[in-house]
Amino acid sequence: MAQWRKSSHSESSTVQTDCVEVTAFIDAVGIRDSKAPTSDHLSVSRADFGVLVARVKQDVPER
């Protein structure tokens, strides 16, 4: 069973925040909505996940 992790930056006792959880699969990374953990998830390659994280850190808008 996958172990899902949520960013510590998304924790708040006063405000409900929008965040995702991630898990590592053998050849991919799973991403899901933390407020709907029983819903489906998105799987992306490790390389694409790395690009996504880099873009988020740089605050680069979608193309």
C-alpha positions in Angstrom: 0.0 0.0 0.0 1.3 3.5 -0.9 2.3 5.8 1.8 1.0 9.3 0.9 2.9 12.4 2.2 1.6 16.0 2.6 3.9 19.0 2.7 4.4 20.4 6.1 3.8 23.8 4.5 0.2 22.9 4.0 -0.5 22.3 7.7 -2.6 25.0 9.4 -4.8 24.9 12.4 -6.8 28.0 11.5 -7.2 27.9 7.7 -8.2 25.0 5.4 -5.6 25.0 2.7 -5.6 23.6 -0.8 -2.8 21.0 -1.1 -1.9 17.7 -2.6 -0.3 14.6 -1.3 2.4 12.6 -3.1 3.7 9.0 -3.1 6.5 7.2 -4.9 5.7 4.3 -7.1 8.4 2.1 -8.8 8.4 4.2 -12.0 6.2 7.1 -11.3 4.9 9.6 -8.7 1.3 9.6 -7.5 -0.4 12.9 -6.8 -3.8 13.3 -5.1 -6.1 15.9 -3.5 -5.5 15.8 0.3 -9.2 16.7 0.9 -10.4 13.7 -1.1 -7.9 10.9 -0.3 -10.3 8.1 -1.5 -10.7 9.7 -4.9 -8.5 8.9 -7.9 -5.0 10.0 -8.2 -2.8 11.3 -11.0 0.4 9.4 -11.9 3.3 11.1 -13.6 6.8 10.1 -14.5 9.6 10.9 -12.0 11.1 13.2 -14.6 7.8 15.1 -15.2 7.3 15.4 -11.4 10.8 17.0 -11.1 9.9 19.5 -13.8 6.6 20.3 -12.0 8.3 20.8 -8.7 10.9 23.1 -10.3 8.2 25.2 -12.0 6.3 25.5 -8.8 9.4 26.6 -6.9 10.0 29.2 -9.6 6.3 30.2 -9.7 6.3 29.7 -13.4 2.7 29.9 -14.9 1.3 27.2 -17.2 2.0 27.5 -20.9 
